[in-house]
Amino acid sequence: MISRGLPATGAILVATVLQIAIAPRIAIFGVVPNFIFLVVVTLALVEGPVAGCVAGFLGGLLFDLLGTSPIGPHALVLCAVGYVAGMVTANMFAEGWLLPVTVVLMAGLVSEISYGLLLAVLDVGHAFWTSFVRVMLPGAVYNTVLAVLAYPLLARLLRQDRSVMSFKRLA
């Protein structure tokens, strides 16, 4: 039972380290990729809504604790996004690479907008519409491009059923 969560826990910890150490250095025009988000959505796509929800909460909370923003908004957003991404995938019958990319793009937009709205409600951060145009929308696109590159590797690492060997049926 414990060994089932080790790959996911390891991926979240590695994503957190990458988020803190590498992500600010590969920012494009101030837009920073969200490696924790990529792991959460990949886990939701591969293992389902509960795994995505738990990973989102733990990854978001860890990032909130290590960051300078208020504690909780990132955890709440990633928890909800992980659950919904897992539910969408569980109810879809498509195969191939288009479904994960579409889910990551939509989840990225929802995640960025939700986080921006939470920060606006808490009166932290910049004006919402300015952030939407300069950070949220480009951030969702940046994460989607990274997902195209990272999803096959992450899905293989995080999948509990190791008997699947075909690239076509990774998700």
C-alpha positions as CSV (number, residue, x, y, z in Angstrom):
1,M,0.0,0.0,0.0
2,I,2.8,2.4,0.9
3,S,4.7,1.6,-2.3
4,R,1.7,2.8,-4.4
5,G,2.2,6.4,-3.3
6,L,6.0,6.5,-3.5
7,P,6.2,7.5,-7.2
8,A,3.6,10.2,-6.7
9,T,5.2,11.5,-3.6
10,G,8.6,11.5,-5.2
11,A,7.2,13.3,-8.3
12,I,5.6,16.0,-6.1
13,L,8.8,16.5,-4.2
14,V,10.9,16.7,-7.3
15,A,8.4,19.1,-8.9
16,T,8.5,21.3,-5.8
17,V,12.3,21.5,-5.9
18,L,12.1,22.2,-9.7
19,Q,9.5,24.9,-9.0
20,I,11.7,26.7,-6.5
21,A,15.1,26.2,-8.1
22,I,14.6,26.0,-11.9
23,A,11.2,27.5,-12.8
24,P,12.2,31.2,-12.1
25,R,15.3,30.8,-14.3
26,I,13.3,29.5,-17.3
27,A,10.6,32.2,-17.1
28,I,9.6,33.7,-20.4
29,F,8.6,37.4,-20.1
30,G,7.9,36.9,-16.4
31,V,5.7,33.8,-17.0
32,V,6.9,30.9,-14.8
33,P,6.0,27.3,-15.5
34,N,4.2,25.3,-12.8
35,F,5.8,21.9,-12.4
36,I,3.6,21.0,-9.5
37,F,0.5,21.6,-11.6
38,L,1.9,19.3,-14.4
39,V,2.5,16.5,-11.9
40,V,-1.0,16.9,-10.4
41,V,-2.8,16.9,-13.7
42,T,-0.7,14.0,-15.0
43,L,-1.5,12.0,-11.9
44,A,-5.2,12.9,-12.2
45,L,-5.2,11.7,-15.8
46,V,-3.4,8.5,-15.0
47,E,-4.8,7.5,-11.7
48,G,-8.1,9.3,-11.4
49,P,-9.8,12.1,-9.4
50,V,-9.0,11.1,-5.9
51,A,-5.3,10.7,-6.6
52,G,-5.3,14.1,-8.4
53,C,-7.1,15.7,-5.5
54,V,-4.8,14.4,-2.9
55,A,-1.7,15.2,-4.9
56,G,-3.0,18.7,-5.7
57,F,-3.7,19.5,-2.1
58,L,-0.3,18.2,-0.8
59,G,1.7,19.7,-3.7
60,G,-0.1,23.0,-3.4
61,L,0.2,23.1,0.4
62,L,3.9,22.4,0.1
63,F,4.4,25.1,-2.4
64,D,2.3,27.6,-0.3
65,L,4.4,26.8,2.8
66,L,7.7,27.4,0.9
67,G,6.5,30.5,-0.9
68,T,5.7,34.0,0.1
69,S,2.0,34.0,-0.8
70,P,-0.8,33.3,1.6
71,I,-1.0,29.7,2.8
72,G,-3.9,27.8,1.2
73,P,-5.0,29.2,-2.1
74,H,-2.6,27.1,-4.2
75,A,-3.5,24.0,-2.3
76,L,-7.2,24.7,-2.7
77,V,-6.9,25.4,-6.5
78,L,-4.7,22.4,-7.2
79,C,-6.9,20.1,-5.2
80,A,-10.0,21.1,-7.1
81,V,-8.2,21.1,-10.5
82,G,-6.7,17.6,-9.8
83,Y,-10.2,16.3,-8.9
84,V,-11.9,17.8,-11.9
85,A,-9.2,16.8,-14.4
86,G,-9.5,13.2,-13.1
87,M,-13.3,13.3,-13.4
88,V,-13.1,14.6,-17.0
89,T,-10.7,11.9,-18.0
90,A,-12.6,9.1,-16.3
91,N,-15.7,10.1,-18.3
92,M,-13.9,10.4,-21.7
93,F,-13.4,7.6,-24.1
94,A,-10.7,9.1,-26.3
95,E,-7.2,7.8,-26.6
96,G,-3.9,9.4,-27.8
97,W,-2.2,12.6,-27.1
98,L,-5.0,15.1,-27.8
99,L,-7.0,14.4,-24.7
100,P,-4.2,15.0,-22.2
101,V,-3.1,18.2,-24.0
102,T,-6.7,19.5,-24.1
103,V,-7.2,18.7,-20.4
104,V,-3.9,20.3,-19.4
105,L,-4.8,23.5,-21.4
106,M,-8.3,23.8,-19.9
107,A,-7.1,22.8,-16.4
108,G,-4.2,25.4,-16.7
109,L,-6.7,28.1,-17.6
110,V,-9.0,27.2,-14.7
111,S,-6.1,26.9,-12.3
112,E,-4.6,30.3,-13.2
113,I,-7.9,32.1,-13.2
114,S,-9.0,30.5,-9.9
115,Y,-5.7,31.3,-8.3
116,G,-5.9,34.9,-9.6
117,L,-9.5,35.3,-8.3
118,L,-8.5,33.9,-4.9
119,L,-5.6,36.4,-4.6
120,A,-8.0,39.2,-5.7
121,V,-10.5,38.2,-3.0
122,L,-7.6,38.2,-0.5
123,D,-6.5,41.6,-1.8
124,V,-3.0,40.2,-2.6
125,G,-1.3,40.6,-6.0
126,H,-2.0,42.7,-9.1
127,A,-5.1,43.8,-10.9
128,F,-7.0,40.7,-12.2
129,W,-7.3,41.7,-15.8
130,T,-3.7,42.8,-16.1
131,S,-2.6,39.5,-14.5
132,F,-4.9,37.6,-16.9
133,V,-3.3,39.0,-20.0
134,R,0.3,39.0,-18.8
135,V,0.5,36.0,-16.6
136,M,-2.5,33.7,-16.5
137,L,-3.2,33.1,-20.2
138,P,0.5,32.8,-21.1
139,G,1.1,30.6,-18.1
140,A,-1.6,28.2,-19.2
141,V,-0.1,28.0,-22.7
142,Y,3.5,27.6,-21.3
143,N,2.3,24.7,-19.1
144,T,0.6,23.1,-22.0
145,V,3.7,23.2,-24.1
146,L,5.7,21.7,-21.2
147,A,3.0,19.0,-20.8
148,V,3.4,17.9,-24.4
149,L,7.1,17.3,-23.6
150,A,6.7,15.9,-20.1
151,Y,3.4,14.0,-20.1
152,P,4.6,10.8,-21.7
153,L,7.5,10.4,-19.2
154,L,5.4,11.5,-16.2
155,A,2.5,9.2,-17.1
156,R,4.8,6.2,-17.4
157,L,6.5,7.0,-14.1
158,L,3.2,7.6,-12.2
159,R,1.1,4.8,-13.7
160,Q,0.5,2.1,-11.1
161,D,-0.3,-0.5,-13.8
162,R,3.1,-1.2,-15.2
163,S,1.9,-3.8,-17.8
164,V,0.9,-1.1,-20.3
165,M,3.8,-0.8,-22.8
166,S,2.2,1.1,-25.7
167,F,2.8,4.8,-26.1
168,K,-0.7,5.1,-27.7
169,R,-2.5,4.1,-24.5
170,L,-0.4,6.0,-21.9
171,A,-3.4,8.0,-20.6
